[in-house]
């Protein structure tokens, strides 16, 4: 199986029409700042209600770092939200494997849903402090290594020129020039 087609988009992840939008969530799953807050605001009360149900049933302690879970997308132009928790960056401890796991887990959940198109933010590159060049390298490498069935279109939806440029460099390093 080939890797999914990867595209970069400069813009608002809550406005992208895809099957599954990935939320850079915190482990509580009850909303927050950045991408998480934007997805909860635009998705509306349905997303929060679905997250509360997960916390009340299968995830009473929250979602562990590197894992993913799906809910309805509510009022977003998507079918599902795949919530994943990326690691907080640390200068003393290499947590790259956890960031890669967040992308792999999100893709696995999207595959279980039979999603064809997935939109990712730059997981952990905001308030969690992951340096954007490293975040882009891990994200792009992990997605291009994905070999499965239904996910054929992956979009990295990036907020800001610096993030876009970092992902553009990471993608250029891995894809042959055409």
Secondary structure, DSSP 8 states (H G I E B T S, - for coil): ----EEEEEES-GGG--EEEEEEE--TT-S--SHHHHHHHHHH-HHHHHHHHHHHHTTTTT---TT-EEEEE-TTSSEEEEEEE------SSS--HHHHHHHHHHHHHHHHHTT-SEEEE--TTSSTT---HHHHHHHHHHHHHH---SS--EEEEEESSHHHHHHHHHHHHHHS---
